[in-house]
Each structure stands twice: as C-alpha cells, then as structure tokens.
Amino acid sequence: MAADAGRLGVLDLQGGVQEHLDHLRRIGVAAQAVKRATELEGLAGLIIPGGESTCLARLLDIFGLSHAISQAYSGGLKLWGTCAGAILLASEITDEPPFLGLIDMAVSRNAFGSQLDSFNRVVEVPAVAVEPVPVTFIRAPKIVRVGAGVRVLLQLDDYIAAAEDEQILVTVFHPELTANLAFHRYFARKCGLTPSDNDAANLDPDWTPQSWMRFAHHS
Ligand SMILES: NC(=O)CC[C@H](N)C(=O)O
C-alpha cells in the first residue's frame, strides 16, 4: 500500500463535504477532499456525503469518478455513504436504476416525505457506540432490504437506517451534522486507522446543533 494509506477522502462534488472533513479532523484522522480520480490514489477509505443523489450521480459521471470509485473499490478502498451517498451505493433503488450498485441492499428515496419532514432522533447503536447516538435525517431514504452478506447496524420502526458489509458502511442519516463522533471513529477503524478517543480535546468549544447551517444564506 502507498505510504499515505492512513488517509481518508471525502467526495467533494456536492453536499455535506466540509462537515465530514471537520469531524475527521476532530478525531485526528488525515483527510482530503476528492474531486478528481487521481485523488483517490493511496486512500484507505472514501466518504460519499449526503446531498442530492441525482445531482451527485450526474457530477460523478461528468468528473469521470463513477468508474474510478468502482475500480478503487475493487482494489480494496472502503466506502461510507451517508444518505444520498448510501443511495448511490445501493444495488437496488425503488422505481429507478441503481447507480454504483456496490452493496447488496434496496433503498427507497425520500421515504419520510419532503424536506420539512426531516427530523432528529437519539438511538442505540451497540456495534458503533456505548452511549446513545443522536442522528439527523434530512429527506432521507429508507433501506428496505439487505442481502445475506450485509449486517444491519440500526433497525428503526419499519426500516433499516445503518448497515455494512466487509468494505462498505451506509447510514441514511447524517452523523456529521451532530456533535457525536462515533460513526466517524467507526469508519476510520473499519479503514484500519486509529482515531483519537478524546472527545473534549477535539470538538470545537463553539459547536452547536446549528453549526452546520453556517454556510446557509440568511436574507
Ligand atoms: N440528505 C440527503 O442526502 C438527501 C437525499 C436526497 N433526498 C436524495 O434522494 O438524493
């Protein structure tokens, strides 16, 4: 493996890029934004962020990254798809063709309703964290089926919200929009890295649940 194999990437085409980079910095993991295929070289893992999956799919094709990500995956790259990212990784999408199709699961897009039906919850995810974890759903999909090789990490009501196989983690919610670092640590470990465990030292003192809105336009 390359000398910088201890580095993670965050796909930087659209969506919640900076928030993932910020959380990786807080757990002491080297990370970079990825816009080009060449920037995948030497990465241990790549986060495909939330945003809008149709838009992301078009940009992935335009930037020549769809093929590059699939190739890097075949070469061992770990992947974590959050929300729209999870949609792109699914092998089956209700009423639409799949996109990257790298994990055996079916998703149903916008399954909770409109943007206004977005919500927060606090949940137990024993495989990932000892303490309950806050999770933020923004016009999220539901995972409605997983294949035999896929482990369910979080089942809620009538849907699966987080799952993984050997190489891929998927969450339909956004851990990067909460103050909790458990999922970022979990993915870093899945990639063979050793994240810092020190919450107090790594969370910005001025973080609030609204911090992720700092780029929003206020009129
Ligand atoms: N928060 C998100 O990533 C939303 C996903 C979006 N609704 C889609 O279908 O692509």
The ligand as an SDF file (V2000), in Angstrom:
LIG
                    3D

 10  9  0  0  0  0  0  0  0  0999 V2000
  -29.8280   14.2570    2.9430 N   0  0  0  0  0  0  0  0  0  0  0  0
  -29.7250   13.6490    1.7770 C   0  0  0  0  0  0  0  0  0  0  0  0
  -28.6610   13.2170    1.3560 O   0  0  0  0  0  0  0  0  0  0  0  0
  -30.9980   13.6020    0.9880 C   0  0  0  0  0  0  0  0  0  0  0  0
  -31.0060   12.5780   -0.1120 C   0  0  0  0  0  0  0  0  0  0  0  0
  -31.9520   13.0300   -1.2180 C   0  0  0  0  0  0  0  0  0  0  0  0
  -33.3070   13.1260   -0.7700 N   0  0  0  0  0  0  0  0  0  0  0  0
  -31.8270   12.0770   -2.4060 C   0  0  0  0  0  0  0  0  0  0  0  0
  -32.7030   11.3320   -2.6820 O   0  0  0  0  0  0  0  0  0  0  0  0
  -30.8270   12.0880   -3.0500 O   0  0  0  0  0  0  0  0  0  0  0  0
  1  2  1  0
  2  3  2  0
  2  4  1  0
  4  5  1  0
  5  6  1  0
  6  7  1  0
  6  8  1  0
  8  9  2  0
  8 10  1  0
M  END
$$$$
